[in-house]
Amino acid sequence: MGKKVKKESEPFSKDVFDPLPIESRTAATAVLMLRSPEEDVLAKACEAIHKFAEKGDENKTSLMCLGAVEPLSRLISHEDRTVRRNAVMALGVMASNNEVKKCLKKLDVIPAVISKLSPEENVVVQEFATLCLTSLSVDFCYKVQIFEHKGLEPLIQLLSSPDPDVKKNSVECIFNLVQDFQNRAAVQHLNGLPPLLELLRSEFPAIQQLALRTIENITTDSETRVAFRNIQGFDRILEILGTKEFSDLHEGALRVISNCLEDNESMQLIQTMGGLEQLLQFVGTSTLPEAQANAVKVVARMAQSGENRKILHERNVEKTLTDLLMQENESVRTAACQAVATVSKNLSSRETFRSLDAIKPIVQLLNSEGSELRMAAAEALSSLTSDNNLNAYAIYEAEGDKLLVRQLRDSCMGAAVYAASVLTNMASQEELRRSILAHEAMPALVELLQSTDNNILISATQTVASLACDAEARMELRTVGGLSPLVQLLKSINAEIRRNASWAISVCANDEITALELCNAGALEILQEIRLSPNRNNKFSELALQKLLNSNLSLKYSLTGHLSASDVTTDGFYDPGQIRMGHQVPTLEEISKQVVNKRRATIAVNGKPLDQFITKEPDDCKQDSPTETTASSVLSSKRSSKTPSKMKGKGNKEDEKRKDEDEYKPQPEMVVDEAWSLPYDAAFHNLVKEAVESISPLQDVAKMYTALAMLVCDAMGGKVEPDKLHDFLWELHISELKVEACSNIVLIGKIKKGTFFHRALLYKVLADRIGLSCSLIRGEYNRAWNEIFITSPKKTYGYSQPECYIIDLMHQPGNLMKSNSPAALAYQTI
């Protein structure tokens, strides 16, 4: 047999590698195969990696560590359709891993993935490309990249894909993207609303939910809401709401409606479509608590508009909400209370709620364990009692004031804020105010005044101001130490807190004791600082400052240099001289403790005999009634009701003391002890009696002013010619009085040589006691004067305007000089 010879026609194949079937059992080998130039090898490697990655998150991390991400990101753009498909599948599955997401950020993979969304691509490629984008789009950086590479448009187109997985992935990716505001508007511009609404008809609940949640999100954009109305979006939403089979979509549908109700046009459209009745019916009939709660929230949202509140009132919404207050579900009751709060902004609705007896069950909800429900109940009561005394009284009858005071100490800040608001509304009625105080509201409020929460402080200061109109409340506020924290709130950087604190202080300053303690706590200094600040000063701080000064005319005159005709002085008034704003004015007791010095003397007024603290004879009462005040306003924190009670038991010693005082015997020194009081000024008392007897009977007002001027001038050393002023040694006389009394305080009646400011002060205090109206103004260089207004008779018909005059007490006693006249100006200056 011969050797077989190969025919020449048979091709030479020595370089051809025979096919080699490879069976790999490790992921590392599959990853190495991703770098093969052979398409079949690449396709099989990608397929194997896809299957391995699907088995768990650990496998995805392992593949990433083996270096699979980088070649896969290249292979998704491979020319071969099979390789491309398998690579997209593998990368789509792996992209859900957080470490893989971080790795992909370095590879700029988004443009390549977006290119796989084109209609020419295989449905499987579209499915896993959208899956990849869905996983990546939860990250903000990827959101930006998808938007910048125009990935939203192909995603919207795929919402109409026949494949449910592609639809699901696409709508989920869009839902992730619209968490960013620029993508919300882009969806509407790319006509994304119609396919989203169409997905609500899908047979797959997951797709329905994602579509509805996406619509809910994008309808927060105003332009999208307009487009939603134009494409009859409400028809579809109301259809869902009316279909029991779609109960799982009811909550989302209600949230969409709530968003759309931001626009009045949407509200009108819903009314036209009968949606309002359908919504209220849903509220009353739904058996799903969460959906029912959301429906009530929609009602509350609708009630934000005044016009909508009227419409809801016409639909008897109050009855529906009152019924919901009886529900067992806490979420429903909370939503109902919140809706009551909003609906009650309508006056008619507030009345209707009371007629339906809705207030009592709301009060009972203040006992609830849930803090959110307690807060909502207090919010409802706050709205119900706004400008409505009858509703406030209904809360009182339901014993709500006690619960509200307790809620002031609630750990939930919001509950305490609304509770304080309700108490503020109730405090306008005296009976309710007393009941609130009886439940120890003031100590609870003082605790709130030390809070760091601005809303708490705003509400608490309002409530303090409302309750402090009662003297008992002010006394309790002082007792529990509430004045100091209230004063400190004047320093708040929050303008509303400062305003409310100023208002509360202006109310508290209605009695002298509280006003004095406020001043001691630094209120006067802080208010003066505020007055100098153009940014912090306001009408409330001005009012508080004025009230503090009005309650203490000595402080007012010392700081402002002016007392108006309405500022009526009483015993205990004193003039320590001009004190600059921002500086503290010493009290009489503080001045009495000082060693006699060369400074200007403090002029004090006290014409009340000491025996008037004990008994009053009928004749004396009749004689002194026009001139005596009911109480002495001595500025001393230690001088109060202790002085009269101490005097009552002294017997003969008191008689001897009064006898000494009547004989004008000066005290060698003022003994400063716990019961210190201003000595009685018998000379001034006699001047008052003389003014009453000789001036009050006069019929002509001008003659009364002139006669009083003559009396003052005579008492203060007579008239002094302008060129003789330097010979009028009043300073020496005052110094002698200080030494005689061993005190820096000089009683005004003791002064026998008085200059301009002594005479003007005496004129003012005497005028106040006999009912003459005049002001007191301090000038410079020891000048002071009184302004009076006199109406001159007119020859023609009608009334003439009163004219301002300055009365001469020094040179030509009783001479009336028109204000701003040369003579008046000369009198006011050197």
C-alpha positions, 0 to 999 in steps of 0.5 A, spaced: 500 500 500 502 506 498 502 513 502 496 517 501 497 524 498 493 530 499 490 533 493 493 540 490 486 543 490 485 542 498 486 548 501 492 549 506 490 550 513 496 549 518 495 556 521 487 555 523 486 553 530 481 548 531 475 550 536 476 549 543 471 548 548 472 552 555 469 550 561 470 555 567 468 554 574 471 561 577 468 568 576 475 571 575 476 567 568 470 570 566 472 577 567 479 575 563 475 573 558 471 580 557 478 582 554 478 577 548 477 579 541 472 573 539 465 575 539 463 569 541 467 568 547 465 575 549 458 574 549 458 568 553 463 571 558 458 577 559 452 572 559 456 568 565 457 574 569 450 576 568 447 570 571 453 570 577 451 577 578 443 576 579 445 571 585 446 576 590 450 583 592 456 579 594 457 577 587 456 584 584 462 586 589 466 580 587 466 582 580 467 589 581 473 587 585 476 582 579 475 588 574 469 587 571 466 594 571 471 597 566 470 592 560 463 591 561 462 599 560 466 598 554 462 592 551 455 595 552 457 599 545 460 593 542 458 592 534 455 585 535 448 585 538 449 579 542 455 582 546 452 588 546 445 585 549 449 581 554 454 586 556 448 591 558 444 585 562 450 584 566 451 592 567 444 593 569 444 588 574 451 590 577 449 597 577 444 596 583 450 595 588 453 601 591 460 600 590 459 599 583 455 605 582 462 609 585 466 605 580 462 607 574 462 615 576 469 614 574 468 611 567 462 616 564 458 611 562 451 615 562 452 617 555 453 610 553 447 607 557 442 612 554 444 611 547 441 604 548 434 607 550 433 608 542 427 605 539 432 601 534 435 597 540 432 590 542 427 590 548 431 586 552 437 592 551 432 597 553 429 593 559 436 592 562 439 599 560 433 602 564 434 598 570 441 601 570 439 608 569 434 606 575 439 604 580 444 610 578 438 615 578 437 615 586 444 619 586 444 626 585 450 626 581 447 621 576 441 625 576 445 631 573 448 627 568 442 624 565 439 631 565 445 634 561 445 628 556 438 628 555 436 622 558 429 624 560 426 624 553 427 617 551 425 615 558 418 618 557 418 615 550 419 608 553 413 609 557 409 607 551 413 601 550 409 594 549 414 591 554 411 592 562 418 591 565 421 597 560 415 601 562 416 599 570 424 601 569 422 607 565 417 610 570 421 608 576 427 612 573 423 618 572 420 618 579 427 618 581 429 624 577 423 628 578 426 629 586 430 634 583 426 640 581 429 642 574 427 635 572 419 636 574 419 642 569 422 638 564 417 632 564 411 637 562 415 640 557 417 633 554 409 632 554 410 626 559 404 627 563 399 623 558 403 617 558 404 617 565 396 618 566 395 612 561 400 608 566 394 609 571 390 604 567 396 599 567 394 592 569 400 592 574 399 595 581 407 597 581 407 601 575 400 604 577 403 606 584 410 609 580 406 613 575 401 616 581 407 618 585 411 621 579 404 625 578 404 627 585 411 629 585 411 633 578 404 637 580 408 641 585 410 645 579 405 650 577 406 650 570 405 642 570 399 643 574 396 648 568 398 642 563 395 637 568 388 641 568 388 642 560 389 634 559 383 632 563 388 629 569 382 631 574 378 626 570 382 620 571 384 622 578 377 622 580 375 616 577 381 612 581 378 616 587 371 613 585 373 606 584 373 601 590 378 596 586 383 602 586 383 603 594 391 602 594 391 608 589 386 613 593 392 616 598 396 618 592 390 620 588 388 625 594 395 627 594 395 629 587 389 633 588 392 636 594 397 639 590 393 641 584 389 645 589 394 650 590 391 654 584 384 657 584 383 654 577 383 647 580 379 648 585 373 651 581 374 646 576 373 640 581 367 644 583 364 644 576 366 637 575 362 635 582 369 633 585 368 637 592 361 633 593 365 626 591 371 628 596 366 630 602 363 623 600 369 620 600 371 623 607 365 620 610 364 613 607 371 611 606 373 605 611 381 606 610 383 610 615 389 613 612 386 614 605 380 618 610 386 622 613 389 624 607 382 626 604 381 630 610 388 633 609 385 635 602 379 639 605 384 642 609 388 644 603 382 647 600 380 651 606 386 655 605 383 660 601 377 664 604 373 663 598 374 656 598 372 656 606 365 659 604 364 654 599 365 648 604 361 652 609 355 651 604 357 644 603 356 643 611 363 641 611 363 642 619 358 636 620 363 632 616 369 634 620 365 633 627 363 626 626 370 625 624 372 627 631 369 621 634 373 616 630 378 611 633 383 612 629 388 617 631 391 619 624 383 621 622 382 625 628 389 629 628 387 630 620 380 632 622 383 637 628 387 640 623 382 641 618 377 644 623 383 649 625 383 651 617 376 651 616 374 655 622 378 661 619 371 663 617 367 666 622 360 662 620 364 656 621 366 658 628 359 659 630 357 652 626 362 648 630 359 651 637 352 649 635 354 642 633 357 641 640 364 640 636 368 644 642 367 639 647 370 633 644 376 637 641 377 639 648 377 632 650 383 630 645 387 635 649 388 628 654 390 624 648 397 620 649 399 622 642 403 629 642 401 630 635 394 629 636 394 634 642 397 639 638 392 639 633 387 639 638 390 645 641 391 648 634 383 647 632 381 651 639 386 656 637 382 658 631 375 657 634 377 662 639 379 667 635 375 673 636 370 669 638 368 669 646 362 664 646 367 659 643 372 661 649 366 660 654 365 653 651 372 651 652 371 654 659 365 650 660 368 644 658 374 645 663 378 646 657 382 651 661 385 647 666 387 642 660 390 648 656 394 650 662 397 643 663 399 643 656 403 649 657 408 644 660 407 639 654 414 636 652 411 638 645 413 645 643 407 646 638 402 643 643 405 649 648 405 654 643 397 653 641 395 652 648 398 659 650 394 662 644 388 659 646 389 662 653 390 668 650 384 668 646 380 666 653 383 671 657 379 677 654 374 675 659 374 676 666 371 670 669 375 666 664 382 670 666 381 668 673 379 661 672 386 660 668 390 664 673 387 659 679 390 653 675 397 656 676 398 659 669 403 664 671 408 659 673 407 655 667 408 661 663 414 664 667 417 657 665 416 658 658 419 665 658 426 661 659 425 657 653 430 658 647 424 656 642 422 663 638 415 660 637 414 658 645 417 665 647 412 669 642 406 665 644 408 666 652 409 673 652 402 674 648 399 670 654 403 674 659 400 680 656 393 678 656 393 675 663 397 681 666 391 686 666 389 684 672 392 686 679 392 679 682 396 676 675 401 682 676 402 680 683 403 673 682 408 674 676 412 678 681 412 673 686 414 667 681 420 671 678 417 672 672 419 680 671 426 678 670 426 673 664 420 678 661 425 684 661 431 679 658 427 678 652 427 685 650 434 683 648 432 678 643 434 678 636 427 676 634 423 682 632 416 679 634 419 677 641 421 684 643 415 687 640 411 682 645 415 683 651 415 690 650 407 689 650 407 685 656 411 690 660 407 696 658 401 692 661 405 690 667 407 697 668 400 699 670 401 699 677 407 702 681 410 696 684 410 692 678 413 698 674 418 699 680 421 692 679 421 692 672 426 698 672 430 694 678 430 689 673 433 693 668 427 694 663 428 702 663 435 702 661 434 696 655 428 700 653 432 706 652 437 703 648 432 700 644 429 707 643 436 709 640 437 704 635 433 705 629 433 698 627 430 695 634 425 701 636 418 700 635 411 703 637 411 697 642 417 699 645 416 706 645 409 704 649 413 700 654 418 706 656 412 711 656 408 706 661 414 705 665 415 713 665 408 714 666 408 710 672 414 713 675 413 721 674 420 722 678 423 718 673 420 721 667 422 728 669 429 726 670 430 722 664 426 726 659 425 733 662 418 734 661 411 732 664 405 734 660 398 736 663 396 729 664 402 727 668 399 729 675 404 729 681 403 726 687 406 726 694 413 722 694 415 726 687 422 728 687 427 731 682 434 729 682 436 733 676 437 731 669 439 724 668 441 722 661 438 716 658 441 710 659 443 712 666 440 709 672 435 714 676 437 713 684 431 712 688 429 717 694 431 711 699 438 711 695 439 718 696 437 719 703 443 714 704 448 718 701 453 723 705 451 730 704 455 732 698 456 739 694 451 736 688 445 739 686 439 737 692 434 733 690 427 736 691 422 732 694 414 733 695 410 730 701 404 734 703 401 728 707 400 729 714 402 722 718 396 722 721 392 721 715 395 714 715 392 712 721 385 716 722 381 721 718 377 726 721 370 728 717 372 735 717 379 734 715 377 729 709 372 735 707 377 740 707 383 736 704 379 732 699 381 736 693 388 736 694 390 730 697 391 723 693 389 716 696 396 714 696 403 716 697 408 714 691 414 714 694 420 710 690 422 705 695 422 698 694 422 697 701 416 702 703 410 699 702 404 697 706 409 696 712 409 703 714 402 704 715 401 698 719 408 700 723 405 707 725 398 704 728 401 701 734 405 707 736 400 711 740 403 717 744 410 717 740 406 718 734 402 724 737 409 727 739 412 726 732 406 729 729 407 735 734 414 736 732 413 736 725 407 741 725 412 746 729 417 745 723 422 742 727 428 740 722 430 733 723 438 732 725 439 727 720 434 722 716 435 715 719 435 710 714 432 703 716 427 698 714 421 703 715 424 709 711 419 714 709 419 721 706 418 726 712 412 730 712 413 737 709 408 741 713 410 748 709 408 745 703 401 742 706 400 749 708 401 752 701 396 747 698 391 749 703 392 756 701 391 755 694 385 751 695 382 756 699 384 762 695 385 760 688 380 754 687 374 759 688 376 764 682 371 763 676 376 766 671 381 760 669 387 766 667 386 769 674 387 762 677 393 761 673 396 768 675 394 768 682 397 761 683 403 764 680 403 770 685 403 765 691 409 761 688 413 767 687 411 769 694 413 762 697 420 762 693 423 769 695 418 774 691 420 777 684 427 778 682 429 783 677 433 780 671 439 784 673 439 782 680 439 775 679 446 774 681 444 777 688 439 772 689 443 767 693 439 761 692 444 756 692 447 758 699 440 757 701 439 750 699 446 748 701 444 751 708 437 746 708 441 740 706 446 741 712 440 743 716 436 736 714 443 732 714 441 730 707 441 731 700 434 731 700 430 738 701 423 738 701 420 743 697 416 747 702 422 748 706 425 752 700 424 760 701 429 762 696 427 758 689 430 759 682 426 758 676 426 750 676 424 750 684 418 755 682 416 751 676 416 745 680 412 748 685 407 751 680 406 744 677 405 740 684 400 745 686 396 746 680 396 738 680 392 739 687 387 744 685 386 741 678 389 746 674 392 744 667 399 745 666 406 742 664 413 742 666 419 743 662 426 743 664 431 747 660 438 749 661 442 752 666 437 751 672 431 754 668 425 751 668 418 753 666 410 751 665 406 751 659 399 752 660 393 753 655 388 758 655 382 759 650 381 767 649 374 769 648 372 771 640 368 776 638 366 772 632 361 766 632 364 759 634 370 757 638 377 759 638 383 755 639 387 754 646 393 758 645 400 756 649 403 761 654 409 760 659 407 764 665 412 768 669 414 766 676 420 770 677 420 777 674 413 779 673 409 774 677 403 772 673 405 775 667 402 770 661 407 770 655 405 767 648 409 761 647 415 762 642 414 770 643 421 774 645 419 775 652 418 767 653 424 765 649 428 770 654 425 767 660 427 760 658 434 762 656 440 766 660 
